[in-house]
Amino acid sequence: MNMTTASMTNSPYKTIWNLSWPQILMMMFHLMIGLVDVWVASKLGREIQASMGMISQSLFFFLVIAVATANGAVAAISQSIGAGRTLRTKRYVGLCFILGATLGSLILVLGFPFRNGILTLLQVPDEMRYVMEYFLEIFLYMLPLYYMLIITNAIFRAQKKVMLPLYSMIIVTVLNTIGDLGLGLGMWGFPDMGYKGLAWATLFSVSAGALFNIGVLYKSGYLRRKCMPPIKWVKKAFPYLFKVAGPSGLMQLVWHSGYLVLYSITASLPEGNVIALAGMTAGIRIESILFLPAFAFNMTASIIIGHYLGDGRPEEAKKFGYRILFLAIAFLGITALGLWQIIEPVTAIIAPEQVVLDEAVNYLFFNMLAIPFTLTSMIMAGALNGAGATVYNLIIFSITIWGFRLPLAYLLGHQVLESATGIWVAMLLSQGLQAAMIFYTFSCLNWQKFSMIKNKKRKINE
């Protein structure tokens, strides 16, 4: 998709939609992976279902550096393309690829010895411990290729080649579904491995998606020796990548550690903790029907803002931020209203047990009320990522999650309402505060100064 900034300006909403719909489909395939995982886990028992939710959040915790590097890649590569700097683009692609391979392997080596301590920190209930131990071990083995999948997808997005991440996600989804049903439930003559099959299905599918991306990147010429950046260039270029990725990584750490603590607060409820965990896991999967497409608009915002800032057009970048927010609220608002009409039968697909279903619907009531707030936070955060202004996201999310959401969740969940409902209320209120803060930042502060606009004439950019 080789749109120039001039052509994007002439057809703004067409541009947003053309970049967004493949990413929406990509995220829907991502949703299907989660739904199949939880559905198969529900067939194996509530302990397996709750474990699947907790391990998913734990895996995201290990992936924060990959996501941070991906955000840095989108900012640096999209701005380089917008500025017309072909060699700089190729070198940033090579640098991000090397970082992905190195960091994924490093996290595996450092994290593996502490896997049991991680489960202790999560306050995993005894009846779930044996499942979590196996999940965590297999998922750690998967980290290097998972890092490559995330970072190569970001490289393609920054180039506006949004169909390629969609293709890789289709591969992951198909293989994961076959593995879940085959290895998890013993269908089609596969060995019935139970919960162990779910872990191996994830490992095989993610590895296939990563290898597909690496093959495409090599075929396109970006992994050839001439595209690998020289050390002298890296010394000058890496600081900007780190300037973007550093706060982004810390923000991801804040976000996902916040969810881990939220899981711990839920797991330590005085009554009904396992039911609450299973309901939250199922609720998050259904919520993803809206959350993941919103993330597609988040990525579109990063791409477009990066290209316009690279082209030296910050005001047009800001206009596109508002346009993307408007389109996302209109699209997902209608989707949310339609989904709520059938929320119970849809949720029952992955939460057939009545007590888990009731708690999942209770979770969804409060979190679907927060959709306008969630969308505002996600779209504006994506725009700030594309500009390289990730430090603003770090500050805002730190305040709203650790300074507001978690203390309020404990207070309402454990002391005031003494139920999971208190935790869900805290999530709603914190989303409102977060949306207000980030919208003010995007509207009133000079976030454009974090881009490479001022560096366009420097030798590093050649």
Secondary structure, DSSP 8 states (H G I E B T S, - for coil): ----HHHHHHSHHHHHHHHHHHHHHHHHHHHHHHHHHHHHHHHH-HHHHHHHHHHHHHHHHHTHHHHHHHHHHHHHHHHHHHTT-HHHHHHHHHHHHHHHHHHHHHHHHHHGGGHHHHHHHTT--GGGHHHHHHHHHHHHHTHHHHHHHHHHHHHHHHTT-THHHHHHHHHHHHHHHHHIIIIIH-GGG----THHHHHHHHHHHHHHHHHHHHHHHHHTTTTSGGGS--HHHHHHHHHHHHHHHHHHHHHHHHHHHHHHHHHHHHHT-SS-HHHHHHHHHHHHHHHHHHHHHHHHHHHHHHHHHHHHHHTT-HHHHHHHHHHHHHHHHHHHHHHHHHHHTTHHHHHHTT--SHHHHHHHHHHHHHHHHTHHHHHHHHHHHHHHHHHT-HHHHHHHHHHHIIIIIHHHHHIIIIIIS-SHHHHHHHHHHHHHHHHHHHHHHHHHS-GGGGSSGGGTTSGGG-
